[in-house]
Amino acid sequence: MARYDNIYEFESDLAGEGLAVGIVMSRFNQDIGEGLLAACTAELKRLGVADSDIEIATVAGALEIPLVLQSMAQSDRYDALVALGAVIRGDTYHFEVVSNDSCRAVMDVQLDTGIPVANGILTCDNDDQALARMQQKGSDCARTAIETANLLRAIGDRPA
């Protein structure tokens, strides 16, 4: 339902049929990554994305995710991408470096390529926080990827 009579508003669209989605998952904190992945792929399928339109790449850690996302985005084979992983706070500054740099680089991929990337790299103080968030975050990323891909398509299709 439109908010205004004379202003066009794009509708939210969660229909995943015909969309190709690439997922990059970090193997570091593997149990959390697998939980994120299971929730994400289940939601993608629920939204209508075919199994054959989902591709998964795994990498060593969160800092490797952006490079593989960039390669996928540049391939022109995907309508949306998803980054999945978990960075758990430790006793050193390394947590901040990995959290900040991976997040910034994921954002750069989508801004540089125009392919939407749902960022599901959890940054948590401990394993319990990550375990509590992984199902919801994985599902959220699937919806975000589909909605944003459809929105970009609708913007491109709208006549001037």
N, C-alpha and C positions, 0 to 999 in steps of 0.2 A: 504494500500500500504506500503510495507516494505521500510525502510530507507536505508538498506544495502543489498547487494546481498548475502552475506554469513553469516549473523547474523539473527537468528530467532527472530521475534518480535511478541508478543501476540497481537491479535486484540481486540479492544474494542467490547464488546457484551452486548447489552441492552435488550436481549430477556428474558422476565420474565416467560415464560411458564414453568410450573413444579417447580418453585422455591417457597419455603415457607418463608414468611417474618413475623417476630414478631415486633410489635411496642409498645413502652412504652411511654406514654404521661403523663406529669405532669398536674394536675388540677389547680395548682397555676397559676394565669393569664390565666384563663380558655378560654376566647375569643381568645387569641392568640394561645393557644394550639389547640383549635378546628380548627382554620384557617390553622395551620401547618398540622394537621391531614387530613383535607379535601383535601388539595393540594397533600399531600403525597399519600393518598389512590387513588385519581384520576389518578395520574401519574403511580402508580403501576399497576392499571387496564389497562391503556393505553399501558403499556409495556408488557401486557399479563399475569400478575399474576392473578390467579383466586380468586374470593371472598373467596372461601373456603380455600385458602392458605394464607390468611392474618388474623392474630390474634392481637388484641389490648388489652393492659393492661393499666390501669390508676393508677397513684400514687399521693400522696399528693403534692410533690414538686420535684425539680430538684435533691436534694440529695438522694431521694429514687429511682430514675431511675436506677442507676448502679446495685443495688442489684437485681432488677427484671430482668434486662438485663442478668446478670450473671446466674440467675436461668434458664432463657430461653435458653441461650447459652449452658448450661450444659445438657439440656434436649435432645439434638441432634435431635430436631424436626424442626429446622430452618436453612435455608441456609444463611440468613442475618437478621440483626436487625436494628431498627431505634429508636433513642432517640429523643423525641420531647418535647419542653418546652420553657419557657421564664423566664429569670432572669432580672429584671428591677432595675437599680441603685436606691438606696435610699440614705438616709443621713448618713448611718453607714457603717462600714467595712464589714458588713454581705454580701454585694453584691460580694466583692472580694472572700470571703471564699466560697460561694455557687458556683460562676462561676468557680473558679479554681479547687475546689475539685470535682465538678460534672464532669467537663471536663476530669480531670486526671483519675477518676474512670471509665468513659466510655471508655477511651483509654485502661486502664488496662484490661477491660473485653475482648476486642477483641484480645489483645496481649496474654492474659492468656488462651483463649479458642480457638483461631483460627477462630472464627465466626466474619465476618465483621460487624461493627456497624457504621452506618451513624449518625453523631452527629448533630442533629437539635435543640440543646438547644441554643436559641438566648440569647445573653448577650447585652443588650441595655441600653442606658441612659434614655430612656423614652418610654411610650406606643406608641407614634407615630412612632418611629423608628422600633419597633417590628411589628406593624401593616403593615408598608411599606415593611417589609422583609419576612413576614410569607408565602405568596404564593410561592415566588421564592424558599425560603429555603425548604419548604415542598416538592416541586417538585424535587429540587436538591438532597435531601436525598433519595428519591425513586430511582433516576437514579444511585446514588453512591452505594446504597445497591445492586442493581441488577448487575451493572458493576463489582463490587468487588467480589461478589459471583461467577459470571461467570469466572472471571479471576483466582480466587483460584482453581476452578474446572479445568480450562484449564491447569494450572500449574501442578496440581496433575495428570492429564491425559496424559501429554506429556512424551513420553518415554525418558529415560536417554540417 
